[in-house]
Amino acid sequence: MQIPKGGDLRNDIIGGLVSAGVALPLAMGYGMFAFIVLGNEYFPDGALAGLVTAVIVGIVCVALGDKSSNLYAPRVTTTFFIGILLYNLVHADVPILKSGGLEVIIPVIFSIVLLAGVFQALFGLARLGTLIKHTPQPVMAGFQNAAALLLILVQLANIFGFDKSTSFIQALKDAPHAKPLSVAIAIAAVVAMWNSKRFLPRVPPVAVGLAVGTVLYYAFGLAGFGLQLGPTIGSGPFNSYKLPNFPQFGDLARTAGVVSLLPTIVGGALALAIIASIDALLCAKILARPGEPKVDGDRLLMRLGAANAVAAGAGGITGGLNIGPSRDNQVFGGRSALSALVNAAVLLVTLVVLFPALSFLPCVAISAVILVIAVQHVDPWSLRLVRRLASASSSHRWKVLLDLLVVLLVAVLSVAIDIVVAVFVGVAIAALLFMVRMSRSIIRRQYRGTSVRSRKFRPLPDMDALTRSASSILVMELQGALFFGSAEKVAGEIALQTQQDTRYVILDLRRVSEIDSTGSEVLQDINSDLASRNQHLLLSFPLASLPAEQLADSSVVIALTRSRLFPDLDRAIAWAEDDLLRAEARPGDEQAELALDQVGILAGFTPAEIAEVEKRVTRAVYEPGRVIFGEGDPGNELFIIAKGTATASLRQAGGGDIRLVSFAPGTVFGELAMLDAGTRSATVSTEQELVCYVLADKDFAALSERSPAVAIKLLSNLARRMSHRLREANRTIQQLEE
């Protein structure tokens, strides 16, 4: 870890100190929450476990490479789950638990925490952090809202001033017996904390709320109203604790019948690890600041998993990212891991030196502070969703409603039934939503060759021929994942479309994000089906793309051969057009070199006029792959293609070329630079042997002087060709924008 200097060092220390004041009651309160089922006498033990967690997890995460200013502590979702597990263990009808009592139950719960840390680290090693991070937003929102609601509900017993801890359901039933003064203290602490920024902007709101609640509690106590107040964390400074500082895992392993508990331990640990991982990745996303590098979810899970396993060995519980104190740390200047270490050091001093004095903190004051934090933890996306439900159009309202129903379902399952069920139902919903989304049609758009032509300039007779026959070219642009759920829909749509005259089916895969083995096999089936009807399948995808990598060794690539695989859609369409023209051409036409009177630029010329032009041009032959001229070169010649093809391209800033257009026999290129005396606007190279008639600017000047009518006629034809190209360019721009 790099030590900051100067002002940065000072800010890190201040941020760490201030955030420790905020983190202290949260760590204690969450720890008490985890062991609330064991009764009030275990409050100090829970507070101790919470502080142990905050200290150990923070230090271990920094030691394992966390360079951020994020802070760590127990989290409400995980502590609630631990509380549920503990409740189930205490009330389980299992002989070993009944006979062993808490001497067995406590090591079992810490074994679950330790194993959950191991699972969490394994999630990171297996790179599942990215997968968990992509859990749908409604599922994540449901967890967060459930956590906020649970955090509010479990504070009711303390706020009502009940002397013994009870479930929130029982607390609601006993609400008529609540102690008014205790409720009044809670209200005062909540109001003070909520409005503290207006009056004490430099003091953390948690400290304000805790101070107001504590002062009022003891003021009423000194005034003789002690019986109308709830308990403190402990009845006085305590010297011994009921929970072991270091869980007796060895004694548990030697206990007879412990093997029967393995399913409980492993299942609980796996569910706890999933909850902790989802919570950690969500918190990391919330704490990410603009301009900072994205959090590596896998590394985060590995660090947290290891830290939680270590904390469990020392009597701590599962920890995670502590949002409120982390933000306060940043607000007060904390920018590096040093601030996190300062925070952990303050908590450690409190744990070792000051912890006995904390027994005098009123439970109602801590609960009031946690109540405000819980309200602030309600998911804002869910609230926006409710507002959108009223304003959304009818076409989108059902989508908003579906999201809200998922949020509600996950939250209700977490609170009313079992958070383990909620976790696995949430994961199932995530998978179901993914399947539904992925199984929708991935056909972005489809069209025939008469609607979109290739960017290959051709003579007018060829263009007329394509007008008649290009409808037999079917193009489908795909987008998304091509897997067993979506590939069959593509195959079905192709079967439907090819009922009309179709010779070529082009699948554009450039926007395809994934092709699994089933998707590859469906492509092979499509190719075989088309081939049986004398139809052709063509695929287009960038050579360095994921589809290219996934299809490299597939049967469909072997069947198509390289002749029907293209790096872009335009080349695939051009190949299909060429094949159509070859099918309509007379034998030998394709290989024949065009005479000058056969090229489109001289259409309408008399034999005498063609003879005048022929005197001014020279015949040139270029081998395949040769650059005829480069972008930015001076230009003083135009080229009329008699045989072969050429391609124009532009250089990209990051390297590589962008293909603009191809030129077929009978077309012209290079005329712009000759007409305006500028440099070449693109690079033109040959695709195969190229034969051209070349007209230099000096020869055109001689033609203009000797036969001005012929020169004007040539310029008129050039203008018509350039007008046609402009229309083609506009069409290309429209294609790119769609």
N, C-alpha and C positions, 0 to 999 in steps of 0.2 A: 504494500500500500504506500502510495506517495504522500508524504506529509505536506500539507498546504503551508504557505508562508504568509507572513504579514496579515493583511486584512482578511484574507481567506481563512487563515488559521483562527483568527478571533471570531469570525462569523460561524465557523464550524463548532467552536466551543459553546458559543451562545445558543446556537440552534440546538445542540445536544442537551444543554442544561434545561432550556425552556421546554423542549419536547418531553424530557423526562418527567416534568411536573404533570404533563398531560397524560403520559403513558402509565404513570404509577397507579392511579385509581382504576384505569381500564384493565390493566393486567390483574390487579387484585380482584376486581369485580367479576371478570370473566372466569378466573380461577375458582371463585366461590360458586359461581353459576354451575361449573362442571360437577361439583360435589354436593350440590344442594340437597340431593336425595338422601344424603346421610344425616341431615339435620344441622341445626345451628351450631352445634358443638364442633362441627367440621369446617365452619367458616374460615377460621384462621389457617387451617391446613390448605383449603382451596386458594386463599389469598397467597400463601407461600408458594404453592405450585405454579400459580400464575406468574409471580415474579421470577421464579427459577426459569420458567420457560422464556420470558422476555430476555433475560440475561444470557442464557446459554445459546438460544437460537440466534440472537443478534451477533454474538461474538463468533460463533462457528461459521455463520454465513459470510462474515467479513473475512475470516481466515481462509475460507474456500474460494475467495475471489470476487465477492460482491464489492464493487467500487462505487455504488450509488449511495445516496443519503437516506435510503429507505430504512425504516425501523420495523422491528418484529415483535410480536406478542401473541397471546392466545386470541383466537377469532371466535365470534359468536356462533357461527355455523358449526365449527368443529367442537366447541365446548358443549353446545347443546346436544350434539350427537353423542359425545362422551357421557353426558348426563343421562341420555336415553339408554345407552348401553349399560351404564351403572345401575339404573333403575331395573332393567331387565335381569341383570345378574343378581341383584338383591332379592327380587321376587321370583326368581326362576325355581321351578320344581325339579331341581337337579340334586341328587344326593350329595355329591362332592361339595357343592356350593352351600347346601343347607348345613352339612356337618362342619365344614371348614369355616363358615362365616366370613367376616371381613378379612381374616388372615389369608384366605384364598382369593376372595373377590378382588381385593386391592391389587395384588400382584397380577391377576388376570387382566384387569383394566389397563395397567401399565404395560403389560405384554402386548396388548392390542395397540396401544399408542406406539410402542417401539417398532412392532412389525409394520404398522401403517407408514412409519418413516422409511422403512426399508422398501416397501412397495412404491412409495412416492419417488424415491431415488431411482428405482428400477423403471418407473414410467419415464423419467428423464433420460436414462441410458437407452431405453428402447425408442426414444424420440416420439413419445406419445404426447409431449407437451403441445406440439402444433395441432394434433388432432383434438385434444381436449379444449384447446383455445378456440377451436372453431365450433364449439357447442352453440347451437342457435341462441340468439339474443333472448327470445321469450323464455327459454329454459333457464338461462342465467339470471334473468330478471325475476323469475319465480323463486329461485333460491335466495336472491338478495332480499326480496320482499318478505319471504318467510323468516329469514334471519332477523330482519328488523321487527317484524310482528312478534316473534318469539322473545326477542330481547325486551320488548315493551311488556309483554304479558308476565314474564318471570320476575319483573320488578314489583308487581302489584302487592305481594305479601309484605315486602319491606316498606313500601309507600303507605300501606294501610296500617303499619305499625304492629303487625302480628308478632308475638314473641317467638313463635316457632315457624320454621320454614314449611310452606305448604305448596302444593301444585297450583298453577294459576287458575285451574278450574275450581279448586276448592276456595281459593282466594276470592274469586268472583262470587261464589255462593255466600261467602262470609262477609261480603262488602258492607252490609248494614252494620256490622260490628267494628268497622274501621275506626281507628282513633283519629279524631278531627285534627288534633295538633300535629300529628305525624303527617297527615295529608297536607296541612297548611305549610309545614316545613318543606315538603317536597315541591309544592307549588312555588314557594318563594325561591327555592334553589333553581327550579326550571326557568322561572322568569328572569332571575339574575343572570343565569348562564346564557339564555337566549338573547338578551339585550346588552351583554357585557361589552361588545365591540363598539357600541355607541358611546359608552361612558369610560371604559378602560381598554382602549384599543391595543395597548401594548401588553396586556395581561391575558394569558390563555383563558378562554371561557370556562374550561373544565376547572381550573383553579378557582375561578370566581364562584362557580356554582357549588363546589365542594366547601369553600370557605363559608359561604352564606348558610348552607345547610348545617354545617358543624356548629357555627356560632349560635344559630337559633336553637339548635338542639340543646346545647348546654345552658343557654340562657333560660329556656323553659324549665330545664332540670333544676337549676339553682333557684328558680322561682317557686319550686314545690310541685311542678306538674310531671314529675318523673314517671308516674304510673300511666300517664297519657302518651308516653313516647315509646317507640320501638327499641330494639336492642342495638348495641354496638357490635362491631366485629367480634370482640371478645369481652369477657367480664372484667378483664384486667390484663396486665402484662403476663404472657404465658411463657412457661419455661420448657414445656414438652408438647409434642405434636402426636396426633394419632396416626397420621399417614407416615410411612417410612420415608426418610430422606432419600434412601437408595432402595428401591423395590427389591424384595427378596425373590429374584427370579430362580435362584438355585433351589430354595425351599419349595417353590411351586413345582419345579421339574421333578422333585423327589416325592411329591404328593401322590398317593395311590389314586388311580383313576383319572389322572390329569389328561390322558389321551382323549377321553370323551369330550373334553372341552376344546379340542383343536378346531373342529368346524366353527364353533362360536368365535374363537380367537381369530382364525384366518378370515372368515366371512366379515366379521366386524372390522378387522384391519383393512381389508380391501375396500369396503364401503367408506371408511374414514379417510383412506388415502385418496379416493376419488373426490370426496367432498373437499378435502384440503387442497387438492391440486386445482380443481375448478375455482375455488375461492382465491387461491394465490394468483392464478393467471388473470382472473377478473380484476383483482386489486392492482396487479402490475399494469394492466391496461389503463385503469383509472388514474394511477399515479404518474404515468408517462407524461413528460412535458414536451411541448412542441420543440423540434430541433434536436432532441436527444435520440441516440440510436435506439432502435426497437429492442425490447427485452427478449433475450433468448429464453423462451419458455422451458426448453429442455434443461438448460443449465440451472435455471431457477429451481426447477423441481429436484434436481440432483442435490443442490445445496440445502434446500429446505428439508428434503428427506433425511439427509445425513444429520442435520442439526436437530430435527425432531427425534431421531433415534437416540442421539446423545442426551437430549433433554429428558427423555423417558427414563433413561438409566439413572438420572439424578433426581427423579421424582417430579419431573415436569410433565406438561401435557402438550398436545399438538399446537404448534404455533404457525403464524403466517404473517403476511404483510399488514402492518398497522397503519391504516389510512390516515386517521385524524392526526396522530402525533407526527407521521411522516410529512404531512402537509405543513404542520406548524414548524417542523424542523426546517423545511425549505423557506417558509415565510421569514423566519428569523436568521436566515443566512446559511444554513447547512447545505453544503454542496458535495461533500465527499464522504467516504466511509468513516473518516475520523469523527464526524458528528454522530454517527451510529455507535461508535465505540464509546464516546463521551456519554451518550444516552445509557448504554449498557452499564458503564462504570457507575453512574449515579444510582441506577436501580440496584446494582450489586452492593453498594454502600448501604442503601436503604435496607436491603435484605439482611445484611450481616449486622449492621449497627442499630438501625432505627426501627426495625420491624416490630419489636415489642410495643413501641409507643403507638403504632398504627392500630392496635387493638381497640383504642378509644374512638376510632372513627365511627360515626353513626351509620348504620346500614341504610337508613332512609336517604342520607346525603349522597352516598355512593349510587344508590338506585336512581335518584333524581337526575344525577349527571348522566348515567347510562341511558336513561329514558330519552333525554335530548339527543344523545348520539344515535340512538335507535331511530328516532324520527328523521334525523338527517341521513340515515342509511336507506330510507325508502327509495327505490329505484326511480330516478327521474324519467327514464325512457318510458316506464309504465304510465306515469302521469301524462306524458305527452301523448301516449297512445290513446288514453281515455279522451283527451281533447280532440284528437284526430277522428275518433269514432263519430263525433257529432258533425264534423265539418267535411269528412271524406265523401267523395262521390260514391254512388251506389256500386260502381264497378270495383272500387277499392275497399269499400266498407267491410266486405266479407273477409278480406285478408287481415284487416285491422282486428276484426272480431276474433278471427282464428288465433292471432297472436295473443290477444287478451285472455282467451280461454286457456291457452297453454300456460300463460303466467299464473292464472288463477288455479289451475289444476295442480301445478307443481307446488305452489304455496300452500294450498289446502292439504295436500298429501303430507307435506313436511310437518305441518302443525297438528293436523287432526289424526293422522294415522301413524306414520312411521317415516322418519327421515331417510332410513335405508331404502324403503319402498320408493320414496320420492326421488332418490338418487338414481336408482335403476330405471324407474319409469321415465325420468328425465332423459337419461341416456337413450332409452328406447324411443322416446319421442324425437330426440335428435336424429337417430338413425332413420326413423320413419319419415321425418320431414326431408331428410337428405334424399331418401329413396324417391319420395314423391316429386321433389324438385328435379332430381336427375332423370326420372323416368318420363318427364314431359318431353314433348317433341324437341329435338335439338336442331331441327331444320330452321336456320335463321331466315333464309329466304330461298326461293327457287324460281327459275325462269328458263326460257328457251333461248336458243342462239340467235333468234330474230330480234330479241329485246336487247341483248348485250353482245356486242361483237368483240373480237380480239383487237388489240392495238397493233395490228399488222396491216400496213398499207398495201392495197392490192389494186390491180387494174380494174377499171369500171366493169368489164365483162365478168370478172370474177365476183365483184360485189353484187352484180345482178343475179349471178348464179346462187350465191349464198342467200340472197333475199328469198329465193324460191325454196331452198333446201335446208337452211340453218335451223328451222323449227325442229329438226330431228336431233338437235343437240339439247340435252336436258342438264342443267347445272343446279346443284344443290350445295348451298353454303351451310356448313354445320357449325354449331357452337356449343361448347360444354363437354361433358364426359360421354364417350361412346362406350357403353358397357351393356350388359345383358338387358337392362331395363329400357334403354333407349335405342339400341342398335336394331332391334326387331321392328320398332316403329319406323325407322328409316327404310328398312327392307320392305315393309308394307307399303310405304308411300311410293317407293320406286316401282313396285309391282303395279300400283294403281296408275302411275303416270305413264308407264311404258305400254299401257294398253293402246295409246295413240302412237302414231308413227315416231319411233325413237331409234336412233342408231348408236348414240353415244350418251353415256351417263357420266357426268363429271362430279366427283365429290371433293369439295374444297375443305380441307382439314386444318387450315391455318389457325382457326380459332378453337380447335378441339383441345381440351386440357388433359384428357386421359383416354387411353384405349386399352381396355383389359383383354384377356385372352378370348372371352366370349365375343366381344366386339370385333376382334380380329377374325374369328371364325365366321361371323355373320358377313363380314366383308368378302371373305372367300366364297361363301354361299351366293352372295349377290353376283359376284363375278362369274361363277359357274352357271348360274341361272341365265344371265345376260348372254354368255358365250353360246349357250345352247340355242339361242334365238338369233345368232349372228349379230349380236349387239356388243358394244365395247364399254368396259368400265375404265375410267381414268381417275387417278388420284393426284391432288396437288397439295403440297405442304412444304414449308421451308426445310432445307436439308439439315439444318442444325436444330430442328424443333423436337419437342417431346414425341409427337406422332411418328416422326422419322425414326427416332430411337426405338420406340416400342414396336414398330412394324418391320424393323430391319431384318429379322430372321423369320418373319411370318410367312405362311403359305400363300397369302394373297400377293405379297411382293414378288415371291418367286413366280407365281402364275402370271402376273402382269408384265414382268421383266421391267427393265429400266426404261423401255420405250414408251410406257404409259404411266410413268411417274414423273411429275413435273414440280419444279421449285416454286411455281406460282400459278394462280388460276388463269392468267392471261395466256401463258404458254400452252396450257391444257386446251383452252378454247381454240387457240391458233392451230394446234395439232389436229383437232377434230375438223376444223374448217378446211385445212390442207387435205385431209383424208377425203372429205366430201368432194373437193375439187378434183382430186386425183381420180376418184371413181367416175366423175363425169367427163374427164379429159379423154381425148383421142389417144391411142397408143403412140408413145414417142413425144407427146407434147411437153411432158414435164422436163425431159432432158434437153429439148431443143433450145438453142440460143435465139432470142428474139431479134429480128431485124429492126432497124431503126424505124421503119414505117409501121411497126406493130406496137410501139410503146404509147402509153396513154397521153403523154405530154405533147405528142405530135398529132393527136386526133384532129381530123378535119383539114390537115395539110394536104396540098396537092403534091404529086410526084416531084414537080419542079422545086417546090418549097422544101421538101424533104431533102432533095439533092443539095440545096444551099446549106442546110443545117449540117448535112453529112460532111461537107467540106471543112467545117469548123470544129468537129469533134474528133477525139482520138479514142481508140479502143484500148482498154486496160484490163489486165487480168490480175486478181489478187488471190493468194492461197488462203485456205481456211484458217481462222483464228488470227488474222492480221488486223492491226489497227490501221484504218485508212486515214483518219485524222483524230486528234484528241481535243477534248474540251479546252477552250481557250487558245487553240492554235489559230494563226491567221488563215483566212479562207478566201480563195479567189476562184473556186471551181464548183460546178454542180455535177452530179453523177446520175446517169440514167442507167438503171439495172437492166441488163439483157439476159442474165442468167445468174442463179444463186440467190442468196438472201443476206441481208446485213441487219445489224441491230444497233440502235442508238441508246446510250446510257449516260447517267450522270454520276459523278463521284460523290460519295457520302462523306460528311465531316468526320465520322467515326471510323472510316475505312469501308471498303466495299463499294459496289456500284448499284444504282437503281436503274432497272431496265425501263426505258420509256416506250419504245415502239420498234417494230420490225418492218423491213421493206422487202416486198416480193418483186419478182421480175415484172418489168413494165412500169415501175414507180421511180420517183426522183428523190434524192436527198442532197443536202449541202447547198440548197439554193439561197438560204437566208444570208449567209456570210457573203455570197457573191453579190446579192442585191444591195445590201446596206454597207458593204465593205467592213463589216465588223469581224470579231473573232468567232470561232466555232462555239455554238451553244451547247454542244454535247459531243461525246465520243462515239464514233461509228466504227464497228469492227465487223468482220465477216464471220458467218456461221458455217459456210461451206465455200467451195471455190466460187469466186464472184467475177463476173464479166460485166464491165460498165462501158458506156460511152461518156467521156469526160469533156465538158465544155468549160474552158477557162474564160476568165473575164476579158482578157485581151481578144480572144476569138469572138466573144459575144459583141465586143465593141466593133470588131471588123464586120460582123454580120449586120449590126445596126447601121453601119455606114454604107455598106454595099446593098443590103436588102432591108430597108427599114420596116416594110410591111410585114416581112417574115419575123423580124425581131419583136414587133408589136404583138403579132399573133402568138408568138412563143410566151411573151410576158402575160398575155391574157389567159392562156392555158395554165401557166404557173399560178396566177392569181386565183383561178377556180380551184386548183388543187389545194392551195393554202387555205382557201375558205372551207373546203371540205375537211381539212385537217383541224381547223379551228373548231368546227362542230364536233369532231371526234374528241378533241381535247376537252371541250365542255362536258361531253358525255362521260369521259373518264373522271373528271372532277366530281361529277354527280355520283358516279359509282363509289368513289373514295369516301364521300360524305355519308353514304347510306350505311 
